[in-house]
Amino acid sequence: MDFKEAEQILQIIRSSNLQGLSVLFLKSAVRYAQIRVDWYFADQEERIELDKERTRAHEALISNCNALARNMKVSGEDDSWRKRLGDDRKRIGDFACYIHAIIGIDVR
């Protein structure tokens, strides 16, 4: 995934009328991305402690992603982004990092 593709997918998500689910998904993406960065800077002992939290955050991210896409489909909205994103955990995690970066830049 590159920045442009992440922006395109995020644009579809932001266009959803399902604001509650969209915000929940975006918040879980930002939370996961922050934990990923915290893990990067952590020493070995801290990483061991962060591993379970990072895994839980990743699971929540994927669950919220799936819930949003499912409800967008039911509401007749464009859910093509979910298939485009795919099911690879690493790719979904990378997308969360792009979301974090894009939102951070948008609010400056």
Number of C-alpha atoms within 10 A of each C-alpha: 11 9 12 10 15 19 15 12 18 18 12 14 26 14 12 19 12 15 13 10 19 21 15 16 23 21 17 23 27 21 19 26 25 16 18 23 11 15 18 10 11 14 10 10 8 12 16 12 12 17 14 11 15 20 14 13 21 24 16 18 26 20 14 21 22 15 16 24 23 14 15 20 13 11 13 8 17 15 20 13 17 17 9 10 16 10 12 9 13 10 13 20 20 19 23 27 21 23 22 21 14 15 14 11 9 8 6 5
